[in-house]
Amino acid sequence: MLPGIYSDDFPAPSVSPEAYHTRFSDGAVIEYEPKTGALSVTGIKTANISAQVAVDVSAPKVTIIASQKITLDTPEVVCTNKLTVDTLELKKGGKMSGNIDHGGGTFKSNGVQVDKHSHGGVQRGGDWTEGTQ
């Protein structure tokens, strides 16, 4: 048996002679390019990382893209700085503390628009209102 020779019909698996490149029978590929420091894993169906103590990810930017859902299944999620979200839904209550600056839309609590509502039965002096509308 002779080793294969790369050609136009059967190209080398990587353009870099220094890259670690492994292609598996199901189409999955693991490649590491030492010149750029890039690690690429493609064509896999699932990935599982299990550690007994911790998993740390440190980078200037981390992007996670999921087409359906991301689940954080833990008793507590801590965000140490600013959290920006497009929409928000709280299902089981909670607490907020500190100053909250709301703008650019309405704010409702129990069906009452907090930033624009009226009070009935108001008289000058120390009388209380009947409630909000």
N, C-alpha and C positions, 0 to 999 in steps of 0.2 A: 504494500500500500504506500502510495506517495502522498506527501503533504500537498495541500491545495495552494494554488497561486492566485493572488488577487488579480482581477481584470475588470473591465467595464461591466461585464455581465455578472461578475461576482466580486463586488468592491470590498475593501477592508471595512471592518465594523466601525472604525473610527478614523477620522482624518489625522489624528495625532498619534504618532508612534509611541508616545510616553503615556497615553491614557490607559487606565484600567477599564476594560470594556467586557462585559459578559452579557450575552443574549441567551435567554432560556427558551425552551421548546414552546412555551405558551405565548411567546412574544414579549415577555418582560425583559427590561434592560436595566442593568446597573452600570453606571459609568462614572469614573472620577478622573478629572483632568487636572494634573498637578500644576500645569502652567498658570491656570486661572483659579485654581482652588475650588472649582465647581463640582458638586456631587449631584448626579441626576439619577432618579429612579422612575422609570416609566413603564406603562403597560401592565401594572399589577392590579389585582382585583381588590385586595384588602391589605392593610398594614396594621400591625399591633406592636406597641412599645409597652413593655411591662417592666417596672423597676421597683425594688423593695424600699428604696429610700427617697429618691427624687428624680425628676426629669427637668433639666434646665435648658431653656432656649434663650440665647443671647445674640441679638443682631440689631443693627440700626433700624430695620424695618422687617416686620413679619406679616405676611398676608395669608389668610386662610379663606379659601373659596369653597362653599358647599352649595350645591344646587337645591337641596331640600331643607336641611336643618343642622344646627350645631347644638349638641346637648352638653351642658356643664353639670355633671351629676356629683355634687359635693355639698356638704353642709354650709359652706360659706365661700363666696367668690369675693376677693378683695381687689379693687382697682385703686392703685395708690395715687393716681393723677386723674386728669380730665377724661371723662367717658362721653363720647359723642354718639348719639343714636338718631336714626331717622324717625322711628316710631317707638312707642313704649307702652306696654300693657303689664300692669301688676295684677295678679289674680288672688293673692291671699293677704293683702294688706302690707303694712310696714310702717316705717317712720322716716321722716326727713327732719334734718336740723340744719341750722345755718341760714344764711340769707339766700333767698330764691328770687331771681329777677326774671319775670315772665313778660314776653312781648311778642307781637306779631300774630296774635290769634286770640280766641276766647279761652276762658278758664272756667270750668264748671265743677261744682261740688254738690252732689246729691240733687242734680237737676237744676240748680240755681247758678246762673252765670255770675260769677263772683265780681268780675270787672264791670258789669253793667246790669244792675237790677234796681228795683224800687221797693220802698217800704210803705205799707199802708198804715193809716191811723196815727200818723205822727203829729204830735202837738209840741209847741215850744215848751221848754222847761225840762223838768226831770222825768217826764213820762217815757215809757218804753214803747217800742214799735210792736205791731201785731205779728210781724214776721216778714219774710222776704217773698218776692214774687219772681 
